[in-house]
């Protein structure tokens, strides 16, 4: 039967996709839990953990990051609010599927974490510094500590 190996491959691809989705959900849950802990620990009269409107890059829940803005938009911001980096490229089909899902989750999280989008083609030095080997790549940055998810 010629179709059996193809069915098995389809099953394996489906299982991998399910595992990836589970990994991304776990990453987002950890980021949300960290944001909640920071909110509880903060004593500021303003809403803790919410994006800072005066912060570089605006007050959006989804921001575009460049090599020039990386330190302020990702590293510094991650000290108060978890940042999830989406490393992508215009030509990348899987990136075009993942990015809208991450953007929707960021909107639903309501500021508990920030989605930072990095175009790897427009930011080659940043991509090299992050050791990007394949995309899409998702990295959590919490308290200036980087945790890569699946590539």
Secondary structure, 3 states (H helix, E strand, C coil): CCHHHHHHHHHHHHHHHHHHHHHHHHHHHHHHHHHHHHHHHCCCCCCCCCCCCCCCCCCCCEEEECCCCHHHHHHHHHHCCEEEEEEECCCCHHHHHHHHHHHHHHHHHCCCEEEEEEECCCCHHHHHHCCCCCCCEEEEEECCEEEECCC
